[in-house]
Amino acid sequence: MSESGESARGPGASLLRMHDAALPTPPDPQVCEQARLSRDARFDGLFYTAVKTTGIYCRPVCPAPAPKAVNVAYYANAAAAEAAGFRPCLRCRPELSPGDGAWRRGDAAVARALKLIEEGALADAPIAALAGRVGLGERQLRRLFVERLGAAPLGVHGTRRLLFAKQLLTETALPITDIAMAAGFGSLRRFNTTFKDAYRMAPRELRRRPPMPTGDALTLRLGYRPPYDFSAMLDFLRGRALPGVEVVDAASYARVIGNAAAPGWLRVSAWRGEAHALKLELHGAAPTALLDMVNRLRRMFDLDADPVAIARVLSADPKLRPLLASRPGLRLPSGWHGFEIAVRAILGQQVSVAAARTLATRLAQRFGHALATPFGPGLEYLFPTPEALADADLALIGLTRARAQTIRSVAQALLEGRVDFRHERTLDDFAARWVALPGIGPWTAHYIAMRALGHPDAFPADDLVLRRAAGDGGVSLTARALGARAEAWRPWRAYAVIHLWREAACNAPLKRTSAIRGTSS
């Protein structure tokens, strides 16, 4: 099967049909058997192979000799394999698998609950609270998780933090106490007991190197499912990079992170060799913030997407089919912080890309936090907080009165909780809350959903570039016509937007105005 997903044959098509079911079923053994024997990296994270004779579960790309089929069982996710009593393989390291992108399908309760679990919703709150946040009863949420994932919510949460701890133990020399805190355990004793009970070894048995000198970067591997077009991701981020806050060169993305009391910085680049992974280097990050930072970057660089599943839906459209064939690894670029994305979306309304960047740079330098000692050229400021902009005199940076008031209103609304970036909200609820603010229309609300939440179905139908690119013969579609056509692109409309924007950018100068909207901000 081609990487663009155009063929209907082979294990990829069968697995995608399985994803499309209303109630996902256990993986088809024949599909999984073909994928594991060929070590097909496109299936990494979509299922796990459990070996009954060893009690170990592996990724489909595991380099170990393939076990006999009679000794194998398949599970849709790591939590289900661990719930059945299997332990993660030390060779292929399931903690490096990307997440199952099928569960990013938008607004289903299980999808939203999984996103909340990733944010730590069960770290200090009961399942009943999680269920309430997605509008379900506790019993109903448990039942849906078991039916659709093969594991209860607490099992998913526990597996997630143990696998993250395993990655830190394997790839870093952080003290085990710091790793326990980073993985969300309240005490070292609890961590040691839980880890040993689950994996039949003490955490210290995974340590492979002496502690690194204080001040060195913490380096982690961030896996993805191929194909992945990292160059295109950098191109998108480079065109919108904010001088002083971000630096994007031909090989990496870097930015200032943290807060005024404890600033730090990070860099993301391609992992050396043929590994399907990015390299994360963190400087000055507190252990308790590590998991949140990794989750942010996985969303920002769209590392859990399933490009074959996305292409199977979008390539049915004759306009999109050649775009997906030429760029099968194009992903949905998100942003580091929701408020920053929202402000920059407002600054980008009806102005050129260059003008929007100039305004954002002035705003960061005037109202952001200037580092006492810059981390390097271009890494000099923290982006302003909502508190800093709620009452700021934004006329000082050349903003119109209306645009300045919109930014202040957004900052105040965030502080008051009238809008937020919480993942339990459906796309319609999120957009409605933002559109209720002065100066925020549907285009801006959906742009924020795309770039702040990484919502796969966000769709700024009013975008002029999008309407032109989706039309035939240079004739723009109306927003209504584009919206009707895009119904067939659900639940991946945001990916169609990225492909069409990319095509438009390749065919025309970037200097066009943002009545072209989508190409700015």
PyMOL commands that set and color helices and strands:
alter all, ss='L'
color gray80, all
select helices_A, chain A and resi 10-20+29-38+41-43+69-71+78-83+94-96+101-104+109-118+127-133+138-149+153-171+176-182+188-199+203-206+230-239+287-300+307-314+321-326+338-347+353-367+386-389+394-397+401-416+427-435+442-453+464-470+479-489+493-507+517-519
alter helices_A, ss='H'
color red, helices_A
select strands_A, chain A and resi 48-51+56-58+72-75+87-88+218-223+246-248+252-258+263-270+277-283+369-370+381-382
alter strands_A, ss='S'
color yellow, strands_A
deselect
rebuild
show_as cartoon
